[in-house]
Amino acid sequence: MLRSVVGEETQLKATEDRLLRRDTEIGVIIGKVLDHRAFVYTLVPTPPTDSGQSPCRIVTNNKKSKNDKGSSSGSKSTLNSPPLTVDMEWVGEHARQVSRMLLGGMNVVGIYILASQDSFKASTPILCQTIKSVAISNQNRHQDQQLLLHISNQNPRRWICRICSLSSTNTTSNLHPCDFKMAKLLPSLNSFTSTYNFQFRLPIFSEPHNPCTFKDAIQSAITFLAEELKLSKALIDGNLVTEDMQFNTEGAHEVELLSPFMNEPPELGKSSEVYGHVIFSGTVRALAYLGSRTSMSQVISDIKTDIITSLQCRLDIISEEIEGDAGLPLTDVEKESNNISVDKSESQLILCEMRKPCSILFPKRVFIPLLSNVFICDYLKQLETFEDVKDHCKEMWSMEVPAKSKMLELEKEANDVIGKSLWNWDVCDSASAAHRSTTVADCGNGNKNDYRSRHLNLNILAITICIVLLSAFTAWVIKYFKKA
């Protein structure tokens, strides 16, 4: 159970000055939960809805009940206090988008609300439901306790933090008070970076009633990587991390992960007929922020989580983009090249229907400065530029990225998916895509279809040699008879 919450003094004071011009506001809390303490680094306001309305507003009711005439002033103030109307789905979607842009060691840990004391009391049930919606939407789903930070819109400003237990079914009694104070947290944060390279192959088997899709294949690959990372050892600045290792130095540190020898990845199907395989390879640049008193096990755990979360976010972005194109008919050229008559989304997702080479580029991770020495990340898709990243930051974080601000593009090569043919599906980095397109046979070692391909190549070679020898013999016979 959380007992205390510490907020970043500089950021929260700046937020308090900004809120002087507003009556109501709702947003998400960016922080970290460790054991019995929680840390709040910054607050991110939820943007207006698509219709331009605020996601949190006061609903006034001018009609007064006759029963209110005989009530006391205190009870009358409580009964007539205007409640808050909160767009829970919109706040949850905002939390999901923001959580994608967070690095290791930082999560969406709750919501904050700017309102009067009476409106806050009248809106407790809907605020608790909003917290649960946020917890389901963001990447920190395993955390059972979330924060509800209430900022009074009356002078003087009061900050009151409560703990919301997600396991409780009673929306009125699952809020618990806790100690809240402010301190300077950001200067004490240490950064840990890691470059993780991976490459392995997943065989794809035919499943007539349940065909393997692109998302299924990559999801299985990410799951296998997560299991592999759990067993990997780590080096920090060249020193092997042990359980009793103490961390005292400050600043930036490099983490190297040593993957163990694993068994073969899971097979994507149960049928004996092999349709092909997926080669999943690439590079992820991971980054995590933690305090100086953080244990080594927490550092390594956050780095590993950041790697898997980054891959999962890219898969979700690609899947959402493909699903958004659902229903678009194929052109005549696409129908002829694919030799199928299905929607564009299905032709890109179902692996066994691929007839021609196909390439799907994974988004590239870039880093954007947020607070002093702290960065957030975003993902660049094809044809997107840094201007698109700035617009995304403005929309999701209500922050203006300065023109002179340097965005870090640490992943030099993006990950992409290359489909060679019906028998070969590769997930590889774009740098070697052109090379792999000329060496399809080498990608399929170990399955039945590659054996057939090699066997066919040997037959063609033998026939060619026989034709050459027969031609040479025929030429010699003709020349001999001419001399005779």
C-alpha positions in Angstrom: 0.0 0.0 0.0 1.3 3.4 -1.0 2.0 5.6 2.0 3.7 8.8 0.5 3.9 10.6 -2.7 6.7 13.0 -3.7 6.1 15.5 -6.5 8.7 17.4 -8.6 8.7 20.9 -7.1 9.8 22.8 -10.2 7.3 21.2 -12.6 4.3 21.3 -10.2 4.9 24.9 -9.3 4.9 25.8 -13.0 1.7 23.9 -13.5 0.1 25.7 -10.6 1.0 29.1 -12.2 -0.6 27.9 -15.5 -3.8 26.7 -13.7 -4.4 30.2 -12.3 -6.2 31.1 -15.5 -8.5 28.0 -15.5 -11.5 26.8 -13.5 -11.4 23.1 -14.4 -8.8 20.8 -16.0 -8.1 17.1 -16.2 -5.0 15.2 -17.2 -2.6 12.3 -16.6 0.2 12.0 -14.0 3.6 11.0 -15.2 5.6 9.3 -12.5 6.9 6.1 -11.0 5.6 3.8 -8.3 8.2 1.9 -6.2 7.2 -0.2 -3.2 5.5 2.1 -0.7 6.4 5.4 -2.4 5.3 7.1 -5.6 7.0 9.9 -7.5 5.3 12.5 -9.7 7.5 14.1 -12.4 5.1 16.1 -14.4 1.4 16.6 -15.3 0.1 16.4 -18.9 -3.3 18.0 -19.6 -5.8 16.0 -21.7 -6.5 17.9 -25.0 -10.0 18.9 -26.1 -12.2 16.3 -27.8 -12.7 16.1 -31.6 -15.8 18.3 -31.2 -13.7 21.0 -29.4 -15.2 20.4 -25.9 -13.2 20.1 -22.8 -12.9 16.5 -21.5 -13.8 17.8 -18.0 -16.4 20.5 -17.4 -19.0 21.5 -14.9 -22.6 20.8 -15.5 -24.7 23.6 -13.9 -28.4 22.9 -13.0 -30.4 26.1 -12.4 -33.5 24.1 -11.2 -33.8 24.0 -7.4 -35.6 21.3 -5.6 -38.4 22.3 -3.1 -36.8 20.1 -0.5 -33.7 22.3 -0.5 -35.6 25.2 1.3 -35.6 23.6 4.7 -32.1 22.2 4.6 -29.1 23.7 6.4 -26.6 25.8 4.6 -23.8 23.2 4.9 -25.9 20.3 3.5 -27.4 22.6 0.9 -24.0 23.5 -0.4 -23.1 19.9 -0.7 -26.3 18.9 -2.5 -26.3 21.8 -4.9 -22.5 21.6 -5.7 -22.2 21.2 -9.5 -20.7 17.8 -10.5 -18.1 17.3 -13.1 -18.8 15.7 -16.5 -15.7 13.7 -17.6 -15.2 12.0 -21.0 -13.7 8.8 -19.6 -12.9 7.2 -23.0 -11.2 10.3 -24.2 -9.0 10.6 -21.1 -8.2 6.9 -21.4 -7.2 7.2 -25.0 -5.0 10.2 -24.2 -3.3 8.1 -21.5 -2.7 5.3 -24.0 -1.1 7.7 -26.5 1.1 9.4 -23.8 2.2 6.0 -22.4 3.6 5.1 -25.8 5.9 8.0 -25.7 7.3 7.3 -22.3 10.7 5.6 -21.7 11.7 3.1 -19.1 11.2 4.1 -15.4 8.3 6.4 -16.2 4.6 5.5 -16.5 1.1 7.0 -16.4 0.4 6.5 -12.7 -3.0 8.3 -12.4 -4.9 11.5 -13.1 -5.1 15.0 -11.7 -8.2 17.2 -11.5 -8.5 21.0 -11.1 -11.9 21.8 -9.5 -13.5 23.1 -6.4 -13.7 21.1 -3.2 -17.5 20.6 -3.5 -17.4 19.6 -7.2 -14.6 17.1 -6.4 -16.7 15.5 -3.6 -19.8 15.3 -5.9 -17.7 13.7 -8.7 -15.8 11.0 -6.8 -17.5 8.0 -8.4 -16.9 9.2 -12.0 -13.3 10.1 -11.2 -12.7 6.6 -9.8 -14.1 5.1 -13.0 -11.9 7.4 -15.1 -8.8 6.2 -13.2 -9.7 2.6 -14.0 -10.2 3.5 -17.7 -6.7 5.1 -17.7 -5.2 2.1 -16.0 -6.7 -0.2 -18.6 -5.6 1.9 -21.5 -2.0 2.6 -20.7 1.0 0.3 -20.6 1.2 0.1 -16.8 -1.7 -2.3 -16.4 -0.1 -4.4 -13.7 -0.1 -1.6 -11.2 -3.1 -2.0 -8.8 -2.8 1.4 -7.2 -3.2 4.7 -9.1 -3.0 8.3 -7.9 -5.8 10.9 -7.9 -4.3 14.4 -7.4 -6.9 17.1 -6.6 -5.8 20.7 -7.1 -8.2 23.2 -5.6 -9.2 26.1 -7.9 -9.6 28.4 -4.9 -7.0 30.6 -3.3 -4.7 29.4 -1.8 -4.1 26.4 -4.0 -4.2 23.1 -2.2 -2.7 19.9 -3.4 -4.4 16.8 -2.0 -3.3 13.3 -3.2 -5.3 10.1 -2.8 -4.7 6.5 -3.6 -7.2 4.7 -5.7 -7.3 0.9 -5.4 -8.3 -0.7 -8.7 -9.2 -4.0 -7.1 -12.0 -2.4 -5.0 -15.5 -2.6 -6.5 -16.9 0.2 -4.3 -16.2 3.5 -6.1 -16.9 5.5 -3.0 -14.7 3.8 -0.5 -11.6 2.9 -2.6 -9.9 6.3 -2.1 -7.3 6.4 0.6 -5.4 9.5 1.8 -1.6 9.7 1.7 1.1 12.1 2.5 2.0 14.5 -0.3 5.0 16.7 -0.5 7.2 18.4 -3.1 11.0 18.1 -3.7 13.4 18.4 -6.5 13.5 15.0 -8.2 14.7 15.5 -11.7 18.3 16.5 -10.8 18.8 13.2 -9.0 17.6 11.0 -11.9 20.2 8.8 -13.7 19.9 7.7 -17.3 20.6 4.2 -18.4 20.8 3.4 -22.2 21.1 0.1 -24.0 21.3 -1.0 -27.6 19.6 -4.4 -28.1 20.1 -6.4 -31.3 18.0 -9.4 -32.1 17.5 -11.9 -34.9 15.7 -15.2 -35.0 13.3 -17.2 -37.2 9.8 -18.5 -36.7 8.4 -21.2 -39.0 4.9 -20.7 -40.3 2.6 -23.7 -40.7 -0.6 -23.8 -42.7 -3.9 -23.5 -40.7 -6.9 -23.6 -43.1 -9.4 -22.6 -40.4 -7.1 -20.2 -38.5 -4.5 -18.8 -40.8 -1.5 -17.0 -39.3 -1.6 -13.3 -39.7 1.1 -10.7 -39.8 0.2 -9.5 -36.3 0.0 -13.0 -34.9 3.5 -13.8 -36.2 5.1 -10.6 -34.8 3.2 -10.9 -31.5 4.6 -14.4 -31.0 8.1 -13.1 -31.8 7.8 -10.3 -29.2 6.5 -12.8 -26.6 9.5 -15.0 -27.3 11.9 -12.0 -27.0 10.3 -11.1 -23.6 11.0 -14.6 -22.3 14.5 -14.4 -23.6 15.1 -11.1 -21.9 13.9 -12.4 -18.6 16.8 -14.9 -18.5 19.5 -12.5 -19.9 22.3 -11.1 -17.7 23.3 -7.4 -17.7 26.5 -5.4 -17.6 26.4 -1.8 -16.4 29.4 0.2 -17.5 31.2 -3.1 -18.1 30.5 -4.5 -14.7 28.4 -7.6 -14.3 25.2 -6.9 -12.3 24.7 -9.1 -9.2 21.9 -9.1 -6.6 24.0 -7.5 -3.9 25.5 -4.9 -6.2 25.1 -1.3 -4.9 24.8 1.7 -7.2 26.3 4.9 -6.1 27.6 6.8 -9.2 25.5 9.5 -11.0 25.1 10.5 -14.6 24.6 8.5 -17.8 25.3 4.8 -17.9 25.4 2.1 -20.6 23.7 -1.2 -20.1 24.6 -4.3 -22.1 22.3 -7.3 -22.1 23.7 -10.8 -22.6 21.1 -13.1 -24.0 21.3 -16.8 -23.1 21.1 -19.7 -25.5 17.4 -20.4 -25.9 15.4 -23.2 -27.3 13.8 -22.8 -30.7 11.1 -20.2 -31.0 7.5 -21.4 -30.9 6.0 -22.7 -34.1 3.2 -20.6 -35.6 0.8 -23.5 -36.2 0.3 -27.2 -35.7 0.0 -28.5 -39.2 2.8 -30.5 -40.9 2.7 -28.3 -44.0 5.2 -25.5 -43.9 4.2 -22.2 -45.6 7.3 -20.4 -44.7 9.0 -18.6 -41.9 9.4 -15.1 -40.3 12.9 -13.8 -39.7 12.5 -11.2 -36.9 15.6 -9.0 -36.6 16.5 -5.4 -35.8 17.9 -3.0 -33.2 16.1 -1.2 -30.3 17.6 1.7 -28.5 16.3 1.6 -25.0 16.5 4.3 -22.3 15.4 4.4 -18.6 15.4 7.0 -15.8 15.7 6.1 -12.2 16.7 7.7 -8.9 20.1 7.3 -7.3 18.7 4.9 -4.6 17.1 2.5 -7.1 18.2 -1.1 -6.9 20.1 -2.7 -9.8 17.3 -5.2 -10.3 14.9 -2.3 -10.9 17.2 -0.7 -13.4 17.6 -3.9 -15.5 13.8 -4.6 -15.2 12.9 -1.1 -16.6 15.4 -1.4 -19.4 14.0 -4.8 -20.5 10.4 -3.5 -20.2 11.3 -0.5 -22.3 12.6 -2.8 -25.1 9.5 -4.9 -25.2 7.2 -2.0 -24.8 8.9 -0.2 -27.7 8.4 -3.2 -30.0 4.8 -3.7 -28.9 4.1 0.0 -29.6 5.5 -0.3 -33.2 3.4 -3.3 -33.9 0.3 -1.6 -32.6 1.0 1.5 -34.7 1.5 -0.7 -37.9 -1.6 -2.7 -37.1 -3.7 0.4 -36.5 -2.5 1.9 -39.8 -3.3 -1.3 -41.7 -6.7 -1.7 -40.1 -7.4 1.9 -40.9 -7.0 1.0 -44.6 -9.5 -1.9 -44.3 -12.2 -1.8 -47.0 -10.0 -0.2 -49.7 -10.2 -2.3 -52.8 -7.1 -3.5 -54.6 -6.1 -2.0 -57.9 -5.8 -4.1 -61.0 -2.0 -4.1 -60.7 -2.2 -5.3 -57.1 -4.8 -8.0 -57.9 -2.6 -9.3 -60.7 0.6 -9.3 -58.6 -1.0 -10.9 -55.6 -3.3 -13.2 -57.6 -6.0 -12.8 -55.0 -9.2 -10.8 -54.7 -9.4 -9.6 -51.1 -9.2 -6.3 -49.3 -5.9 -4.6 -49.0 -5.7 -5.1 -45.2 -6.3 -8.8 -45.5 -3.7 -9.2 -48.3 -1.1 -7.5 -46.1 -2.0 -9.4 -42.9 -2.6 -13.0 -43.9 0.9 -14.5 -44.6 -0.2 -17.6 -46.5 -1.9 -15.4 -49.1 1.2 -13.5 -50.1 2.4 -14.4 -53.6 4.9 -11.6 -54.3 7.6 -9.9 -52.2 6.2 -7.4 -49.7 7.9 -4.9 -47.4 6.3 -3.3 -44.3 8.6 -0.7 -42.7 8.5 -0.5 -38.9 8.4 3.0 -37.3 11.8 4.4 -36.2 12.2 5.6 -32.6 13.3 9.1 -32.0 13.9 11.0 -28.7 12.6 14.4 -27.9 13.8 16.5 -24.9 11.1 17.1 -22.3 12.5 18.3 -19.0 16.1 19.4 -18.5 17.9 16.1 -18.9 14.8 13.9 -19.5 13.6 12.7 -22.9 10.4 11.2 -24.3 10.1 9.2 -27.5 8.0 9.1 -30.6 7.9 6.8 -33.7 8.5 8.0 -37.2 6.5 6.2 -39.9 7.2 6.3 -43.6 7.0 9.8 -45.2 6.9 11.4 -41.8 9.3 14.1 -40.7 10.3 15.8 -37.5 7.6 18.4 -38.1 5.1 15.6 -37.6 6.7 14.7 -34.3 6.5 18.3 -33.1 2.8 18.4 -34.0 2.2 15.1 -32.1 4.0 16.5 -29.0 1.9 19.6 -29.2 -1.3 17.6 -29.4 -0.5 14.9 -26.8 1.7 16.9 -24.3 0.6 20.5 -24.9 4.3 21.3 -25.4 6.1 23.4 -28.0 9.2 21.8 -29.2 11.7 24.6 -29.9 13.0 24.9 -33.4 16.6 24.6 -32.2 15.8 21.6 -30.0 17.8 18.6 -31.1 15.9 15.4 -31.5 18.0 12.2 -31.1 17.7 9.7 -33.9 19.7 6.9 -32.2 18.2 4.0 -34.3 20.0 4.5 -37.5 18.1 1.7 -39.3 14.4 1.1 -38.9 13.0 -2.5 -38.6 10.9 -3.7 -41.5 9.0 -6.8 -42.6 10.0 -8.3 -45.9 7.8 -10.9 -47.5 9.8 -12.7 -50.2 7.1 -15.1 -51.6 4.5 -17.6 -50.5 7.3 -19.6 -49.0 9.5 -16.9 -47.4 8.5 -14.1 -45.0 11.2 -12.1 -43.4 11.3 -9.5 -40.7 14.6 -7.8 -41.0 16.3 -4.5 -40.9 16.1 -2.2 -44.0 19.9 -2.1 -44.5 20.0 -5.7 -45.5 16.6 -5.9 -47.3 18.1 -5.4 -50.8 20.7 -8.1 -50.2 18.2 -10.6 -48.8 16.0 -10.1 -51.9 18.7 -11.8 -54.0 19.3 -14.7 -51.6 15.8 -16.1 -50.9 17.1 -19.7 -50.8 19.4 -18.9 -48.0 16.5 -17.6 -45.8 14.7 -20.9 -45.8 17.3 -23.4 -44.5 15.6 -26.1 -42.4 12.1 -26.4 -43.8 10.5 -28.6 -46.4 9.9 -26.0 -49.0 13.5 -24.9 -49.0 14.5 -28.5 -49.6 12.2 -28.6 -52.6 13.7 -25.4 -53.9 17.3 -26.6 -53.5 16.3 -30.0 -55.1 14.8 -28.2 -58.1 17.9 -26.0 -58.5 20.1 -29.1 -58.6 17.9 -30.7 -61.2 18.1 -27.6 -63.4 21.8 -27.5 -63.0 22.1 -31.2 -64.0 19.9 -30.7 -67.1 22.0 -27.6 -68.1 25.2 -29.6 -67.9 23.7 -32.5 -69.9 22.6 -30.1 -72.7 26.1 -28.5 -72.8 27.8 -31.9 -73.1 25.3 -33.1 -75.7 25.9 -29.9 -77.8 29.6 -30.3 -77.6 29.4 -34.0 -78.6 27.1 -33.1 -81.5 29.5 -30.4 -82.7 32.4 -32.9 -82.6 30.5 -35.5 -84.6 29.5 -33.0 -87.3 33.1 -31.7 -87.6 34.4 -35.3 -87.8 32.1 -36.3 -90.7 32.9 -33.1 -92.6 36.6 -34.0 -92.5 35.8 -37.6 -93.6 
